[in-house]
Amino acid sequence: MTTPINLNKARKQKKRTDAEKKAAENRVKFGRTKAEKSAGKSETDRARKDLDGAKREQ
């Protein structure tokens, strides 16, 4: 005779694995490459530097 399983644990484990699978798909679909991240960071840094340089002293 097989051992009984806790259906709540089985349901939660299935939900967890489905969420992990969806997260992996979203990382591929919406993720940015390292080059894109560094380009975006350098662009924001440049914009911040330009904005700070345009501030007037009080």
C-alpha distance matrix in Angstrom:
0.0 3.8 6.6 9.1 12.3 15.8 17.6 20.9 20.3 19.1 22.2 24.5 23.4 24.1 27.4 28.3 27.8 29.7 32.5 32.7 33.0 35.7 37.5 37.7 39.1 41.6 42.7 43.6 45.2 47.2 47.4 50.8 51.7 53.3 56.7 56.4 55.5 58.4 60.8 59.8 60.2 63.6 64.7 63.9 65.5 68.6 68.8 68.4 71.1 73.4 72.9 73.5 76.6 78.0 77.8 81.1 81.9 82.9
3.8 0.0 3.7 6.4 9.1 12.7 14.5 17.8 16.9 15.6 18.8 21.0 19.7 20.4 23.8 24.6 24.0 26.1 28.8 28.9 29.3 32.1 33.8 34.0 35.5 38.0 39.0 39.9 41.6 43.5 43.7 47.1 48.1 49.6 53.0 52.7 51.7 54.6 57.0 56.1 56.4 59.8 61.0 60.1 61.7 64.8 65.0 64.6 67.3 69.6 69.1 69.8 72.9 74.2 74.0 77.4 78.2 79.2
6.6 3.7 0.0 3.8 6.5 9.8 12.3 15.2 14.2 13.6 16.9 18.7 17.7 19.0 22.1 22.7 22.6 24.9 27.2 27.5 28.3 30.9 32.4 32.9 34.6 36.8 37.8 39.1 40.7 42.3 42.5 45.8 46.9 48.2 51.7 51.4 50.2 53.0 55.6 54.4 54.6 58.1 59.3 58.2 59.7 63.0 63.1 62.5 65.3 67.6 67.0 67.5 70.7 72.1 71.7 75.0 75.7 76.6
9.1 6.4 3.8 0.0 3.8 6.8 9.0 12.0 11.7 11.3 14.2 16.2 15.9 17.1 19.8 20.9 21.2 23.1 25.4 26.1 27.0 29.3 30.9 31.8 33.3 35.3 36.6 38.0 39.3 40.8 41.2 44.7 46.0 47.5 51.0 50.4 49.1 52.1 54.5 53.2 53.4 57.0 57.9 56.7 58.4 61.7 61.5 61.0 63.9 66.1 65.3 65.9 69.2 70.4 70.0 73.2 74.0 74.7
12.3 9.1 6.5 3.8 0.0 3.8 6.0 8.8 8.1 7.6 10.7 12.5 12.2 13.5 16.2 17.1 17.6 19.6 21.7 22.5 23.5 25.7 27.2 28.2 29.8 31.7 32.9 34.5 35.8 37.2 37.6 41.0 42.5 44.0 47.4 46.7 45.4 48.5 50.8 49.5 49.7 53.3 54.2 53.0 54.7 57.9 57.8 57.2 60.1 62.4 61.5 62.2 65.4 66.6 66.2 69.5 70.3 71.1
15.8 12.7 9.8 6.8 3.8 0.0 3.8 5.5 5.5 6.4 8.7 10.2 10.8 12.5 14.5 15.5 16.8 18.6 20.2 21.4 22.8 24.6 25.9 27.4 29.1 30.5 31.9 33.7 34.9 35.9 36.4 39.9 41.5 43.0 46.4 45.6 44.1 47.2 49.5 47.9 48.0 51.7 52.5 51.1 52.8 56.1 55.8 55.1 58.1 60.3 59.3 59.9 63.2 64.3 63.8 66.9 67.7 68.3
17.6 14.5 12.3 9.0 6.0 3.8 0.0 3.8 5.4 5.0 6.0 8.5 9.7 10.4 12.1 14.0 15.3 16.3 18.2 19.9 21.0 22.4 24.1 25.8 27.0 28.4 30.2 31.9 32.7 33.9 34.7 38.3 40.2 41.9 45.2 44.1 42.8 46.0 48.1 46.4 46.8 50.5 51.1 49.7 51.7 54.8 54.3 53.8 56.9 59.0 57.9 58.8 62.1 63.0 62.5 65.7 66.7 67.3
20.9 17.8 15.2 12.0 8.8 5.5 3.8 0.0 3.8 5.5 5.1 6.1 8.5 9.9 10.6 12.2 14.3 15.4 16.5 18.4 20.0 21.1 22.4 24.5 25.9 26.9 28.6 30.7 31.4 32.1 32.9 36.4 38.5 40.0 43.4 42.1 40.6 43.8 46.0 44.1 44.3 48.1 48.6 47.0 49.0 52.2 51.6 50.9 54.1 56.1 54.9 55.7 59.1 60.0 59.4 62.5 63.4 63.9
20.3 16.9 14.2 11.7 8.1 5.5 5.4 3.8 0.0 3.8 5.4 5.1 6.0 8.5 9.8 10.4 12.2 14.1 15.2 16.4 18.3 19.9 20.9 22.6 24.4 25.6 26.8 28.9 30.1 30.9 31.2 34.7 36.4 37.8 41.3 40.3 38.7 41.8 44.2 42.5 42.6 46.3 47.1 45.6 47.4 50.6 50.3 49.6 52.6 54.8 53.8 54.5 57.8 58.9 58.4 61.6 62.4 63.1
19.1 15.6 13.6 11.3 7.6 6.4 5.0 5.5 3.8 0.0 3.8 5.5 5.1 6.2 8.6 9.8 10.6 12.3 14.2 15.4 16.5 18.4 19.9 21.2 22.7 24.3 25.8 27.5 28.6 29.8 30.4 33.9 35.6 37.3 40.7 39.7 38.5 41.7 43.8 42.3 42.7 46.3 47.1 45.9 47.8 50.9 50.6 50.2 53.2 55.3 54.5 55.3 58.5 59.6 59.3 62.6 63.6 64.5
22.2 18.8 16.9 14.2 10.7 8.7 6.0 5.1 5.4 3.8 0.0 3.8 5.5 5.2 6.2 8.6 10.1 10.6 12.3 14.4 15.4 16.6 18.3 20.2 21.3 22.5 24.4 26.2 26.9 27.9 28.9 32.5 34.5 36.4 39.6 38.4 37.1 40.5 42.4 40.7 41.3 44.9 45.4 44.1 46.2 49.2 48.7 48.4 51.5 53.4 52.5 53.4 56.7 57.6 57.3 60.6 61.7 62.4
24.5 21.0 18.7 16.2 12.5 10.2 8.5 6.1 5.1 5.5 3.8 0.0 3.8 5.5 5.0 6.1 8.7 9.8 10.5 12.3 14.3 15.3 16.4 18.5 20.1 20.9 22.5 24.7 25.5 26.2 26.8 30.3 32.3 33.9 37.3 36.0 34.5 37.8 39.9 38.1 38.4 42.1 42.7 41.2 43.2 46.4 45.9 45.4 48.5 50.5 49.5 50.3 53.6 54.6 54.2 57.4 58.4 59.2
23.4 19.7 17.7 15.9 12.2 10.8 9.7 8.5 6.0 5.1 5.5 3.8 0.0 3.8 5.4 5.0 6.2 8.6 9.8 10.6 12.3 14.3 15.2 16.6 18.5 19.9 21.1 23.0 24.3 25.3 25.6 29.1 30.7 32.3 35.7 34.8 33.4 36.6 38.8 37.3 37.7 41.3 42.1 40.9 42.8 45.9 45.7 45.3 48.2 50.4 49.6 50.4 53.6 54.8 54.6 57.9 58.9 59.9
24.1 20.4 19.0 17.1 13.5 12.5 10.4 9.9 8.5 6.2 5.2 5.5 3.8 0.0 3.8 5.4 5.2 6.1 8.6 9.9 10.6 12.3 14.2 15.5 16.7 18.4 20.0 21.6 22.5 23.9 24.6 28.3 30.1 32.0 35.2 34.1 33.1 36.5 38.4 37.0 37.7 41.2 41.8 40.8 42.9 45.9 45.6 45.5 48.5 50.4 49.7 50.8 53.9 54.9 54.9 58.3 59.5 60.6
27.4 23.8 22.1 19.8 16.2 14.5 12.1 10.6 9.8 8.6 6.2 5.0 5.4 3.8 0.0 3.8 5.6 5.1 6.2 8.7 9.9 10.6 12.2 14.3 15.4 16.4 18.3 20.3 20.8 21.8 22.7 26.4 28.5 30.5 33.6 32.2 31.1 34.5 36.3 34.6 35.3 38.9 39.3 38.1 40.4 43.3 42.8 42.6 45.8 47.6 46.7 47.8 51.0 51.9 51.8 55.1 56.4 57.4
28.3 24.6 22.7 20.9 17.1 15.5 14.0 12.2 10.4 9.8 8.6 6.1 5.0 5.4 3.8 0.0 3.8 5.5 5.1 6.3 8.7 9.9 10.5 12.5 14.4 15.3 16.5 18.8 19.9 20.6 20.9 24.4 26.3 27.9 31.3 30.1 28.8 32.0 34.1 32.5 33.0 36.6 37.3 36.1 38.0 41.1 40.8 40.5 43.5 45.6 44.8 45.7 48.9 50.0 49.9 53.3 54.4 55.5
27.8 24.0 22.6 21.2 17.6 16.8 15.3 14.3 12.2 10.6 10.1 8.7 6.2 5.2 5.6 3.8 0.0 3.8 5.4 5.0 6.2 8.6 9.8 10.6 12.5 14.2 15.3 17.0 18.4 19.7 20.0 23.5 25.1 26.9 30.2 29.3 28.3 31.6 33.6 32.4 33.0 36.5 37.3 36.5 38.4 41.4 41.3 41.3 44.1 46.1 45.7 46.7 49.7 50.9 51.0 54.5 55.8 57.1
29.7 26.1 24.9 23.1 19.6 18.6 16.3 15.4 14.1 12.3 10.6 9.8 8.6 6.1 5.1 5.5 3.8 0.0 3.8 5.5 5.1 6.2 8.6 10.0 10.7 12.3 14.3 15.7 16.4 17.9 18.9 22.6 24.5 26.8 29.8 28.5 27.8 31.3 32.9 31.5 32.5 36.0 36.4 35.6 37.9 40.7 40.4 40.6 43.6 45.3 44.8 46.1 49.0 50.0 50.2 53.7 55.2 56.5
32.5 28.8 27.2 25.4 21.7 20.2 18.2 16.5 15.2 14.2 12.3 10.5 9.8 8.6 6.2 5.1 5.4 3.8 0.0 3.8 5.4 5.1 6.1 8.6 9.9 10.4 12.2 14.4 15.0 15.8 16.6 20.2 22.4 24.5 27.5 26.1 25.0 28.5 30.2 28.6 29.4 33.0 33.4 32.4 34.7 37.5 37.1 37.1 40.2 42.0 41.3 42.6 45.6 46.5 46.6 50.1 51.6 52.8
32.7 28.9 27.5 26.1 22.5 21.4 19.9 18.4 16.4 15.4 14.4 12.3 10.6 9.9 8.7 6.3 5.0 5.5 3.8 0.0 3.8 5.5 5.0 6.2 8.7 9.8 10.5 12.6 14.2 15.1 15.1 18.6 20.3 22.1 25.4 24.4 23.3 26.6 28.6 27.3 28.0 31.5 32.2 31.5 33.5 36.4 36.4 36.4 39.2 41.2 40.8 41.9 44.8 46.0 46.3 49.9 51.2 52.6
33.0 29.3 28.3 27.0 23.5 22.8 21.0 20.0 18.3 16.5 15.4 14.3 12.3 10.6 9.9 8.7 6.2 5.1 5.4 3.8 0.0 3.8 5.4 5.2 6.4 8.7 10.0 11.1 12.4 14.2 14.7 18.3 19.9 22.2 25.2 24.2 23.7 27.1 28.8 27.7 28.9 32.2 32.7 32.4 34.6 37.2 37.2 37.6 40.4 42.1 42.0 43.3 46.1 47.2 47.7 51.3 52.9 54.5
35.7 32.1 30.9 29.3 25.7 24.6 22.4 21.1 19.9 18.4 16.6 15.3 14.3 12.3 10.6 9.9 8.6 6.2 5.1 5.5 3.8 0.0 3.8 5.4 5.1 6.2 8.6 10.0 10.3 11.7 13.0 16.8 19.0 21.5 24.3 22.7 22.3 25.9 27.2 25.8 27.2 30.6 30.7 30.2 32.7 35.2 34.9 35.4 38.4 39.9 39.6 41.1 43.9 44.8 45.3 48.9 50.6 52.1
37.5 33.8 32.4 30.9 27.2 25.9 24.1 22.4 20.9 19.9 18.3 16.4 15.2 14.2 12.2 10.5 9.8 8.6 6.1 5.0 5.4 3.8 0.0 3.8 5.4 5.0 6.2 8.7 9.7 10.2 10.5 14.2 16.4 18.6 21.5 20.1 19.2 22.7 24.4 22.9 24.0 27.4 27.9 27.2 29.5 32.2 32.0 32.3 35.2 37.0 36.7 38.0 40.8 41.9 42.3 45.9 47.5 49.0
37.7 34.0 32.9 31.8 28.2 27.4 25.8 24.5 22.6 21.2 20.2 18.5 16.6 15.5 14.3 12.5 10.6 10.0 8.6 6.2 5.2 5.4 3.8 0.0 3.8 5.4 5.1 6.5 8.7 10.1 9.8 13.3 14.7 17.0 20.0 19.1 18.6 22.0 23.7 22.8 24.0 27.2 27.9 27.7 29.8 32.3 32.6 33.1 35.7 37.5 37.6 38.9 41.5 42.7 43.5 47.2 48.8 50.6
39.1 35.5 34.6 33.3 29.8 29.1 27.0 25.9 24.4 22.7 21.3 20.1 18.5 16.7 15.4 14.4 12.5 10.7 9.9 8.7 6.4 5.1 5.4 3.8 0.0 3.8 5.5 5.3 6.1 8.5 9.5 13.1 14.9 17.9 20.3 18.9 19.1 22.6 23.8 22.9 24.6 27.6 27.9 27.9 30.4 32.6 32.6 33.5 36.3 37.6 37.7 39.4 41.9 42.9 43.8 47.5 49.4 51.2
41.6 38.0 36.8 35.3 31.7 30.5 28.4 26.9 25.6 24.3 22.5 20.9 19.9 18.4 16.4 15.3 14.2 12.3 10.4 9.8 8.7 6.2 5.0 5.4 3.8 0.0 3.8 5.3 4.8 5.6 7.1 10.9 13.5 16.4 18.7 16.8 16.7 20.4 21.4 20.0 21.8 25.0 24.9 24.7 27.4 29.6 29.4 30.2 33.1 34.4 34.3 36.1 38.6 39.5 40.3 44.0 45.9 47.6
42.7 39.0 37.8 36.6 32.9 31.9 30.2 28.6 26.8 25.8 24.4 22.5 21.1 20.0 18.3 16.5 15.3 14.3 12.2 10.5 10.0 8.6 6.2 5.1 5.5 3.8 0.0 3.8 5.6 5.5 4.7 8.3 10.4 13.0 15.6 14.2 13.9 17.4 18.8 17.8 19.3 22.4 22.9 22.8 25.1 27.5 27.6 28.4 31.0 32.6 32.8 34.3 36.8 37.9 38.9 42.6 44.4 46.3
43.6 39.9 39.1 38.0 34.5 33.7 31.9 30.7 28.9 27.5 26.2 24.7 23.0 21.6 20.3 18.8 17.0 15.7 14.4 12.6 11.1 10.0 8.7 6.5 5.3 5.3 3.8 0.0 3.8 5.9 5.6 8.5 9.9 13.1 15.2 14.1 14.7 18.1 19.1 18.6 20.6 23.3 23.6 24.2 26.5 28.5 28.8 30.0 32.4 33.8 34.3 36.0 38.2 39.3 40.6 44.3 46.3 48.4
45.2 41.6 40.7 39.3 35.8 34.9 32.7 31.4 30.1 28.6 26.9 25.5 24.3 22.5 20.8 19.9 18.4 16.4 15.0 14.2 12.4 10.3 9.7 8.7 6.1 4.8 5.6 3.8 0.0 3.8 6.0 9.0 11.3 14.8 16.3 14.3 15.3 18.9 19.2 18.3 20.7 23.4 23.2 23.7 26.4 28.1 28.0 29.4 32.1 33.1 33.4 35.4 37.6 38.4 39.7 43.4 45.6 47.6
47.2 43.5 42.3 40.8 37.2 35.9 33.9 32.1 30.9 29.8 27.9 26.2 25.3 23.9 21.8 20.6 19.7 17.9 15.8 15.1 14.2 11.7 10.2 10.1 8.5 5.6 5.5 5.9 3.8 0.0 3.8 6.7 9.9 13.1 14.6 12.1 12.6 16.3 16.6 15.2 17.5 20.4 20.0 20.2 23.0 24.9 24.6 25.9 28.7 29.7 29.8 31.8 34.1 34.9 36.0 39.7 41.9 43.8
47.4 43.7 42.5 41.2 37.6 36.4 34.7 32.9 31.2 30.4 28.9 26.8 25.6 24.6 22.7 20.9 20.0 18.9 16.6 15.1 14.7 13.0 10.5 9.8 9.5 7.1 4.7 5.6 6.0 3.8 0.0 3.8 6.7 9.6 11.7 9.7 9.7 13.4 14.3 13.3 15.2 18.1 18.4 18.7 21.1 23.1 23.3 24.4 27.0 28.3 28.7 30.4 32.7 33.8 35.0 38.7 40.7 42.8
50.8 47.1 45.8 44.7 41.0 39.9 38.3 36.4 34.7 33.9 32.5 30.3 29.1 28.3 26.4 24.4 23.5 22.6 20.2 18.6 18.3 16.8 14.2 13.3 13.1 10.9 8.3 8.5 9.0 6.7 3.8 0.0 3.8 6.6 8.1 6.0 6.4 9.9 10.7 10.1 12.2 14.8 15.2 15.9 18.1 20.0 20.5 21.8 24.1 25.4 26.2 27.9 29.9 31.1 32.6 36.3 38.3 40.7
51.7 48.1 46.9 46.0 42.5 41.5 40.2 38.5 36.4 35.6 34.5 32.3 30.7 30.1 28.5 26.3 25.1 24.5 22.4 20.3 19.9 19.0 16.4 14.7 14.9 13.5 10.4 9.9 11.3 9.9 6.7 3.8 0.0 3.8 5.4 5.2 6.3 8.7 9.9 10.7 12.4 14.4 15.4 16.8 18.4 20.1 21.3 22.7 24.4 25.9 27.1 28.6 30.3 31.9 33.5 37.3 39.2 41.8
53.3 49.6 48.2 47.5 44.0 43.0 41.9 40.0 37.8 37.3 36.4 33.9 32.3 32.0 30.5 27.9 26.9 26.8 24.5 22.1 22.2 21.5 18.6 17.0 17.9 16.4 13.0 13.1 14.8 13.1 9.6 6.6 3.8 0.0 3.8 5.5 5.1 6.2 8.5 9.9 10.5 12.3 14.2 15.5 16.4 18.2 20.0 21.0 22.4 24.3 25.7 26.8 28.4 30.4 31.9 35.6 37.3 40.0
56.7 53.0 51.7 51.0 47.4 46.4 45.2 43.4 41.3 40.7 39.6 37.3 35.7 35.2 33.6 31.3 30.2 29.8 27.5 25.4 25.2 24.3 21.5 20.0 20.3 18.7 15.6 15.2 16.3 14.6 11.7 8.1 5.4 3.8 0.0 3.8 5.4 5.2 6.1 8.6 9.9 10.6 12.2 14.3 15.2 16.4 18.3 19.9 20.9 22.4 24.2 25.6 26.8 28.7 30.6 34.3 36.2 39.1
56.4 52.7 51.4 50.4 46.7 45.6 44.1 42.1 40.3 39.7 38.4 36.0 34.8 34.1 32.2 30.1 29.3 28.5 26.1 24.4 24.2 22.7 20.1 19.1 18.9 16.8 14.2 14.1 14.3 12.1 9.7 6.0 5.2 5.5 3.8 0.0 3.8 5.5 5.1 6.1 8.6 9.9 10.5 12.3 14.2 15.3 16.5 18.3 19.9 21.1 22.5 24.2 25.6 27.2 29.0 32.8 34.9 37.6
55.5 51.7 50.2 49.1 45.4 44.1 42.8 40.6 38.7 38.5 37.1 34.5 33.4 33.1 31.1 28.8 28.3 27.8 25.0 23.3 23.7 22.3 19.2 18.6 19.1 16.7 13.9 14.7 15.3 12.6 9.7 6.4 6.3 5.1 5.4 3.8 0.0 3.8 5.5 5.2 6.1 8.6 9.9 10.7 12.2 14.2 15.4 16.5 18.3 20.0 21.1 22.4 24.2 25.9 27.4 31.1 33.0 35.5
58.4 54.6 53.0 52.1 48.5 47.2 46.0 43.8 41.8 41.7 40.5 37.8 36.6 36.5 34.5 32.0 31.6 31.3 28.5 26.6 27.1 25.9 22.7 22.0 22.6 20.4 17.4 18.1 18.9 16.3 13.4 9.9 8.7 6.2 5.2 5.5 3.8 0.0 3.8 5.4 5.0 6.1 8.5 9.9 10.4 12.1 14.1 15.2 16.2 18.2 19.8 20.8 22.2 24.3 26.0 29.6 31.4 34.2
60.8 57.0 55.6 54.5 50.8 49.5 48.1 46.0 44.2 43.8 42.4 39.9 38.8 38.4 36.3 34.1 33.6 32.9 30.2 28.6 28.8 27.2 24.4 23.7 23.8 21.4 18.8 19.1 19.2 16.6 14.3 10.7 9.9 8.5 6.1 5.1 5.5 3.8 0.0 3.8 5.5 5.2 6.1 8.7 9.9 10.5 12.3 14.2 15.3 16.5 18.3 19.9 21.0 22.7 24.8 28.4 30.6 33.5
59.8 56.1 54.4 53.2 49.5 47.9 46.4 44.1 42.5 42.3 40.7 38.1 37.3 37.0 34.6 32.5 32.4 31.5 28.6 27.3 27.7 25.8 22.9 22.8 22.9 20.0 17.8 18.6 18.3 15.2 13.3 10.1 10.7 9.9 8.6 6.1 5.2 5.4 3.8 0.0 3.8 5.5 5.1 6.2 8.6 9.9 10.6 12.2 14.2 15.3 16.5 18.2 19.9 21.3 23.0 26.7 28.9 31.5
60.2 56.4 54.6 53.4 49.7 48.0 46.8 44.3 42.6 42.7 41.3 38.4 37.7 37.7 35.3 33.0 33.0 32.5 29.4 28.0 28.9 27.2 24.0 24.0 24.6 21.8 19.3 20.6 20.7 17.5 15.2 12.2 12.4 10.5 9.9 8.6 6.1 5.0 5.5 3.8 0.0 3.8 5.4 5.2 6.1 8.6 9.9 10.5 12.2 14.2 15.3 16.3 18.2 20.1 21.4 25.1 26.9 29.5
63.6 59.8 58.1 57.0 53.3 51.7 50.5 48.1 46.3 46.3 44.9 42.1 41.3 41.2 38.9 36.6 36.5 36.0 33.0 31.5 32.2 30.6 27.4 27.2 27.6 25.0 22.4 23.3 23.4 20.4 18.1 14.8 14.4 12.3 10.6 9.9 8.6 6.1 5.2 5.5 3.8 0.0 3.8 5.5 5.0 6.0 8.5 9.8 10.4 12.2 14.1 15.2 16.3 18.4 20.2 23.9 25.7 28.7
64.7 61.0 59.3 57.9 54.2 52.5 51.1 48.6 47.1 47.1 45.4 42.7 42.1 41.8 39.3 37.3 37.3 36.4 33.4 32.2 32.7 30.7 27.9 27.9 27.9 24.9 22.9 23.6 23.2 20.0 18.4 15.2 15.4 14.2 12.2 10.5 9.9 8.5 6.1 5.1 5.4 3.8 0.0 3.8 5.4 5.1 6.2 8.6 9.9 10.6 12.3 14.2 15.3 16.7 18.8 22.5 24.8 27.7
63.9 60.1 58.2 56.7 53.0 51.1 49.7 47.0 45.6 45.9 44.1 41.2 40.9 40.8 38.1 36.1 36.5 35.6 32.4 31.5 32.4 30.2 27.2 27.7 27.9 24.7 22.8 24.2 23.7 20.2 18.7 15.9 16.8 15.5 14.3 12.3 10.7 9.9 8.7 6.2 5.2 5.5 3.8 0.0 3.8 5.4 5.0 6.0 8.5 9.8 10.4 12.1 14.0 15.4 16.8 20.6 22.7 25.3
65.5 61.7 59.7 58.4 54.7 52.8 51.7 49.0 47.4 47.8 46.2 43.2 42.8 42.9 40.4 38.0 38.4 37.9 34.7 33.5 34.6 32.7 29.5 29.8 30.4 27.4 25.1 26.5 26.4 23.0 21.1 18.1 18.4 16.4 15.2 14.2 12.2 10.4 9.9 8.6 6.1 5.0 5.4 3.8 0.0 3.8 5.5 5.1 6.1 8.6 9.8 10.4 12.1 14.3 15.7 19.3 21.0 23.9
68.6 64.8 63.0 61.7 57.9 56.1 54.8 52.2 50.6 50.9 49.2 46.4 45.9 45.9 43.3 41.1 41.4 40.7 37.5 36.4 37.2 35.2 32.2 32.3 32.6 29.6 27.5 28.5 28.1 24.9 23.1 20.0 20.1 18.2 16.4 15.3 14.2 12.1 10.5 9.9 8.6 6.0 5.1 5.4 3.8 0.0 3.8 5.4 5.1 6.1 8.6 9.9 10.5 12.4 14.6 18.2 20.3 23.4
68.8 65.0 63.1 61.5 57.8 55.8 54.3 51.6 50.3 50.6 48.7 45.9 45.7 45.6 42.8 40.8 41.3 40.4 37.1 36.4 37.2 34.9 32.0 32.6 32.6 29.4 27.6 28.8 28.0 24.6 23.3 20.5 21.3 20.0 18.3 16.5 15.4 14.1 12.3 10.6 9.9 8.5 6.2 5.0 5.5 3.8 0.0 3.8 5.4 5.1 6.1 8.6 9.8 10.7 12.7 16.4 19.0 21.8
68.4 64.6 62.5 61.0 57.2 55.1 53.8 50.9 49.6 50.2 48.4 45.4 45.3 45.5 42.6 40.5 41.3 40.6 37.1 36.4 37.6 35.4 32.3 33.1 33.5 30.2 28.4 30.0 29.4 25.9 24.4 21.8 22.7 21.0 19.9 18.3 16.5 15.2 14.2 12.2 10.5 9.8 8.6 6.0 5.1 5.4 3.8 0.0 3.8 5.5 5.1 6.1 8.5 9.9 10.9 14.7 16.6 19.3
71.1 67.3 65.3 63.9 60.1 58.1 56.9 54.1 52.6 53.2 51.5 48.5 48.2 48.5 45.8 43.5 44.1 43.6 40.2 39.2 40.4 38.4 35.2 35.7 36.3 33.1 31.0 32.4 32.1 28.7 27.0 24.1 24.4 22.4 20.9 19.9 18.3 16.2 15.3 14.2 12.2 10.4 9.9 8.5 6.1 5.1 5.4 3.8 0.0 3.8 5.4 5.1 6.1 8.7 10.2 13.6 15.4 18.6
73.4 69.6 67.6 66.1 62.4 60.3 59.0 56.1 54.8 55.3 53.4 50.5 50.4 50.4 47.6 45.6 46.1 45.3 42.0 41.2 42.1 39.9 37.0 37.5 37.6 34.4 32.6 33.8 33.1 29.7 28.3 25.4 25.9 24.3 22.4 21.1 20.0 18.2 16.5 15.3 14.2 12.2 10.6 9.8 8.6 6.1 5.1 5.5 3.8 0.0 3.8 5.5 5.1 6.3 9.0 12.4 15.0 18.2
72.9 69.1 67.0 65.3 61.5 59.3 57.9 54.9 53.8 54.5 52.5 49.5 49.6 49.7 46.7 44.8 45.7 44.8 41.3 40.8 42.0 39.6 36.7 37.6 37.7 34.3 32.8 34.3 33.4 29.8 28.7 26.2 27.1 25.7 24.2 22.5 21.1 19.8 18.3 16.5 15.3 14.1 12.3 10.4 9.8 8.6 6.1 5.1 5.4 3.8 0.0 3.8 5.4 5.2 6.7 10.4 13.1 15.8
73.5 69.8 67.5 65.9 62.2 59.9 58.8 55.7 54.5 55.3 53.4 50.3 50.4 50.8 47.8 45.7 46.7 46.1 42.6 41.9 43.3 41.1 38.0 38.9 39.4 36.1 34.3 36.0 35.4 31.8 30.4 27.9 28.6 26.8 25.6 24.2 22.4 20.8 19.9 18.2 16.3 15.2 14.2 12.1 10.4 9.9 8.6 6.1 5.1 5.5 3.8 0.0 3.8 5.4 5.4 8.9 10.7 13.6
76.6 72.9 70.7 69.2 65.4 63.2 62.1 59.1 57.8 58.5 56.7 53.6 53.6 53.9 51.0 48.9 49.7 49.0 45.6 44.8 46.1 43.9 40.8 41.5 41.9 38.6 36.8 38.2 37.6 34.1 32.7 29.9 30.3 28.4 26.8 25.6 24.2 22.2 21.0 19.9 18.2 16.3 15.3 14.0 12.1 10.5 9.8 8.5 6.1 5.1 5.4 3.8 0.0 3.8 5.6 8.3 10.4 13.8
78.0 74.2 72.1 70.4 66.6 64.3 63.0 60.0 58.9 59.6 57.6 54.6 54.8 54.9 51.9 50.0 50.9 50.0 46.5 46.0 47.2 44.8 41.9 42.7 42.9 39.5 37.9 39.3 38.4 34.9 33.8 31.1 31.9 30.4 28.7 27.2 25.9 24.3 22.7 21.3 20.1 18.4 16.7 15.4 14.3 12.4 10.7 9.9 8.7 6.3 5.2 5.4 3.8 0.0 3.8 6.4 9.6 12.7
77.8 74.0 71.7 70.0 66.2 63.8 62.5 59.4 58.4 59.3 57.3 54.2 54.6 54.9 51.8 49.9 51.0 50.2 46.6 46.3 47.7 45.3 42.3 43.5 43.8 40.3 38.9 40.6 39.7 36.0 35.0 32.6 33.5 31.9 30.6 29.0 27.4 26.0 24.8 23.0 21.4 20.2 18.8 16.8 15.7 14.6 12.7 10.9 10.2 9.0 6.7 5.4 5.6 3.8 0.0 3.8 6.6 9.3
81.1 77.4 75.0 73.2 69.5 66.9 65.7 62.5 61.6 62.6 60.6 57.4 57.9 58.3 55.1 53.3 54.5 53.7 50.1 49.9 51.3 48.9 45.9 47.2 47.5 44.0 42.6 44.3 43.4 39.7 38.7 36.3 37.3 35.6 34.3 32.8 31.1 29.6 28.4 26.7 25.1 23.9 22.5 20.6 19.3 18.2 16.4 14.7 13.6 12.4 10.4 8.9 8.3 6.4 3.8 0.0 3.8 6.4
81.9 78.2 75.7 74.0 70.3 67.7 66.7 63.4 62.4 63.6 61.7 58.4 58.9 59.5 56.4 54.4 55.8 55.2 51.6 51.2 52.9 50.6 47.5 48.8 49.4 45.9 44.4 46.3 45.6 41.9 40.7 38.3 39.2 37.3 36.2 34.9 33.0 31.4 30.6 28.9 26.9 25.7 24.8 22.7 21.0 20.3 19.0 16.6 15.4 15.0 13.1 10.7 10.4 9.6 6.6 3.8 0.0 3.8
82.9 79.2 76.6 74.7 71.1 68.3 67.3 63.9 63.1 64.5 62.4 59.2 59.9 60.6 57.4 55.5 57.1 56.5 52.8 52.6 54.5 52.1 49.0 50.6 51.2 47.6 46.3 48.4 47.6 43.8 42.8 40.7 41.8 40.0 39.1 37.6 35.5 34.2 33.5 31.5 29.5 28.7 27.7 25.3 23.9 23.4 21.8 19.3 18.6 18.2 15.8 13.6 13.8 12.7 9.3 6.4 3.8 0.0
